[in-house]
């Protein structure tokens, strides 16, 4: 290879010295002021300028070295990075609105002012109706609004915001320019009036901004646009077709655009906030601080150095786009382990929604979705086949996710969705599937008065179609999809356009979560340990009062009557136990500083039996469920097992010296013996804790035995009650406003005839867990609620293990896996290395799963052989679905009609 011996100097001083030396060596006079020195100076100056200009042009094309703002923006865009636009201050304002005899409307675009700054409410219209029992006194309603700073320009007032698309030969209709600068990041509302490819007319249909600028080839951009600002002028440009995706606007289309010009970091409220509506402003809380357009330094730090994924799937959007290419999949939701609790780095979760034929049966009054009917019963011999048919209609089957059919030569037949990802994904990631949890919507509508021109059946059909289109996406919203925001006021407004104020109507909404075998996750190494994860979000209203105490009534409620049912017997209730937190609230102890608040989810178990005879030996009641121990241990050994263990270890009538008696658990349940007298009087014969001498005792936790001194008569009824834990309700107190309901499911029971088996503790009601950081759980009392962590009684906290990614796996012999660190990745978290093996992966798991939390849960896998409906009640009916929760329209019913 040739070597470079000499190079040309770069800066002026080096050039001047080098050229001067050349002339000197040639015998010229190079003294200062001579003609030669002037020539040397000119040559050095010319060469240095050429070098500087060349360096400038080259460096300005490389993002790390670019200095001009326009070049920085261009370089970042070439790497697929779009800069962060200016964003406005957002505040939550609590207002008190007086209500008299007429309803009060808080419309969209309600204006608030503070000096020269303006703030607008961009939500749906809020209508406050007076109480029907109005007694003449003024009623005060409290409303929370999010307002955004900026100067609003509306197409009704600005001619330049009304754009007509013409079929001009040779000109592209892919985009439109908005002749304004400093437009807020989400400050554009674009309404399009057009005829689609089928000739259907769409009037003022709202198009939404796409969050992605790096598009997959098959991205459709249906009713979406991409905002890419013009670099030279700093004005927004809305693309309806970009990089081969989307469709150009057809000639004759009309665009009506509203824009919000932001003050960015200068838009804070500094004085007294005022508004144009009749109300009192009670409080103003900052939601989001305003920011200017992204700085040049931030762009250099955040933009990728090189955009080259080598054909790999990297981001969640990559995975979603790849999965959606499969014809078996309609929509996909993908999230990484960093969004799980506890965090699970190296893992990725999928939820697939399949194309479904939505069919409803109706009788002009009730529209019911056929897919959500219970097609089978436990006692039905063909129940398994009917269940399979139901699952095939609503969920992606396992063989379609990962195929297990291989030919003799090793060829994989009918590859599943994950099989197709294998050539593109990052190999070290572990895949998990969580089927969609359908959130059903049941609407009850009362029309107070029909117009003379209305036919009831036709009016009902039209109202149903309005609701149905909002769920299918034929409207400008699409509720039946992942990560959906739902506002009940928006649905009321849609219906109101059809019913009108002359008729009037009332709408009641009920929601429930559909749980079955497909929604039970099996993600642990022990397949009998199963989970139900239900991600929820807190309503948009505040959920702490002025004292920092949790407003429990504002949280999503999952309490459900008769949730546990077997063989058609009466069920038992499931509820969240807030008693400990309520007690702290009564004492004035705030929860707002807690980063994580945990409440137990419990089942109220109840068995009732009647004595048919009064024979002395008939003093035993066989329970429909086991009674669970109060104390909590790894084994929770029963008394009968303890006696058997002692007998097994006896040697010549003596126990070994080193034999240790396991702890026999205490029990916490209520046993009531009820006697009904002829005059109707009910007498409680006994109601206290177990006592083998005077009262009752348990025989192996499945039978209640009464002592001889308890008088029992024929017809006496025994009631056995207990409340036991079956999961946890996590509240993540952060800007994300997320909630996680985690239910423990025991998969070890193989037959529903075994009812509720287990030995879960019934924990007290005086304590709960919370966290103020990422490392420790704390408890508000000396007692501790077990939550997969070791409890330190001296410190009243439990340490949460650090599961930050530290290591990777490798092999040198294709037989054993090794790690360069002291941790290795497992499906249950990070595990430590085996102390007896150097770099061995066989150590214990850091995030140990306590199997008793599952084995002793009253939620058995057989319970979910059919659909179980868990109530979900939001106080305001405004919420957002997360991860794998999908809204589904199930029922629309018209009732109590007044002609």
JOPEKA-V699839 format. One record per backbone hydrogen bond with DSSP energy under -1.0 kcal/mol. NH is the residue of the N-H (numbers start at 1). CO is the residue of the C=O. Records with the same first field share a line. If there is no record, write none. Layout:
NH: CO + CO
//
This chain:
15: 11
16: 12
17: 13
18: 14
19: 15
20: 16
21: 17
22: 18
23: 19
24: 20
25: 21
26: 22
27: 24
28: 23
34: 31
38: 34
39: 35
40: 36
41: 37
42: 38
43: 39
44: 40
45: 41
46: 42
47: 43
48: 44
49: 45
50: 46
51: 47
52: 48
53: 49
54: 50
55: 51
56: 52
57: 53
58: 54
59: 55
60: 56
62: 59
65: 62
66: 62
72: 68
73: 69
74: 70
75: 71
76: 72
77: 73
78: 74
80: 77
81: 76
87: 291
90: 288
91: 147
92: 285
93: 145
94: 283
95: 143
96: 280
97: 141
99: 139
104: 128
106: 126
109: 121
110: 107
112: 119
113: 274
114: 117
117: 114
119: 112
120: 148
121: 110
126: 106
128: 104
134: 131
139: 99
141: 97
143: 95
145: 93
147: 91
148: 120
149: 89
150: 118
151: 261
153: 259
157: 154
158: 154
161: 158
162: 159
163: 255
165: 253
168: 166
171: 168
176: 238
178: 236
180: 178
184: 260
185: 86
187: 184
189: 258
191: 256
192: 205
193: 254
194: 202
196: 200
199: 196
202: 194
205: 192
207: 190
208: 223
210: 225
219: 216
224: 221
225: 208
226: 239
228: 237
230: 235
234: 230
238: 176
239: 226
240: 174
241: 174
242: 245
245: 242
249: 173
252: 165
253: 250
254: 193
255: 163
256: 191
257: 161
258: 189
259: 153
260: 187
261: 151
262: 182
266: 263
267: 264
274: 113
276: 111
279: 277
280: 96
282: 94
283: 94
285: 92
287: 90
288: 90
291: 87
294: 84
299: 295
300: 296
301: 297
302: 298
303: 299
308: 306
312: 309
313: 424
319: 315
320: 316
321: 317
322: 318
323: 319
324: 320
326: 323
329: 326
330: 353
331: 353
333: 351
335: 349
337: 347
339: 336
340: 337
344: 337
347: 344
348: 430
349: 335
350: 432
351: 333
353: 331
358: 356
361: 368
367: 892
368: 361
369: 890
370: 359
373: 370
383: 380
386: 382
387: 383
388: 384
389: 385
390: 386
391: 387
392: 388
393: 389
395: 391
400: 397
402: 398
407: 411
410: 407
413: 405
417: 400
418: 401
420: 416
424: 421
425: 421
429: 426
430: 346
432: 348
434: 350
437: 884
439: 886
440: 512
441: 888
442: 510
443: 891
444: 508
445: 893
446: 506
448: 504
454: 451
459: 455
460: 456
461: 457
462: 458
463: 459
464: 460
465: 461
466: 462
467: 463
468: 464
469: 465
470: 466
471: 467
472: 468
473: 469
475: 469
479: 470
480: 471
481: 479
486: 879
491: 487
492: 488
493: 489
494: 490
495: 491
496: 492
497: 493
498: 495
499: 495
500: 496
504: 500
506: 446
508: 444
510: 442
512: 440
513: 870
514: 438
515: 868
517: 864
519: 516
521: 531
529: 526
530: 745
531: 521
532: 743
534: 741
536: 739
538: 737
545: 549
548: 545
551: 543
552: 550
554: 551
555: 552
557: 873
560: 574
563: 572
564: 572
569: 566
572: 564
574: 560
575: 602
577: 600
582: 578
583: 579
584: 580
585: 581
586: 582
587: 583
588: 585
589: 584
591: 548
592: 548
594: 591
595: 771
596: 771
597: 731
598: 769
599: 729
601: 727
602: 575
603: 724
604: 573
605: 722
607: 720
609: 718
611: 716
618: 615
619: 617
621: 704
623: 702
626: 756
627: 701
630: 666
642: 638
643: 639
644: 640
645: 641
646: 642
647: 643
648: 644
649: 645
651: 654
654: 651
659: 656
670: 721
672: 719
673: 686
674: 717
675: 683
677: 681
680: 677
683: 675
685: 673
691: 696
697: 705
699: 703
702: 699
704: 621
705: 697
706: 619
707: 695
710: 707
715: 611
716: 713
717: 674
718: 609
719: 672
720: 607
721: 670
722: 605
724: 603
725: 761
726: 601
727: 601
728: 742
729: 599
730: 740
731: 597
732: 738
733: 595
734: 732
737: 734
739: 536
740: 730
741: 534
742: 728
743: 532
744: 726
745: 530
746: 859
747: 528
754: 751
755: 752
756: 624
769: 598
770: 778
771: 596
777: 798
778: 770
779: 796
780: 768
792: 797
796: 792
797: 792
798: 777
800: 775
810: 818
818: 810
824: 831
826: 829
829: 826
831: 824
832: 844
833: 822
837: 834
840: 837
846: 830
848: 846
853: 850
854: 851
855: 851
856: 852
857: 854
860: 858
861: 746
863: 860
864: 861
865: 862
868: 515
870: 513
872: 511
873: 557
879: 486
881: 484
885: 882
886: 437
888: 439
890: 441
891: 441
892: 367
893: 443
894: 365
895: 445
898: 447
//
